[in-house]
Amino acid sequence: MVLNENYEELRAMIRDALEDALVLGCSEKQVRAAFHTLIDSIETDIKENQHLP
């Protein structure tokens, strides 16, 4: 449930940012590429199979 809420919040924020960029005259293709680069650059200290106490 928490992950679904986080997903929906992120989706709304990304949509808003994309729409803002389009209103400002940015290329949708470039903005989408920048979002992909951003996601790919995010790192975490938590390992995928690490279990939290």
Secondary structure as GFF3:
##gff-version 3
##sequence-region A 1 53
A	DSSP	alpha_helix	2	23	.	.	.	ID=ss1
A	DSSP	alpha_helix	28	41	.	.	.	ID=ss2
###
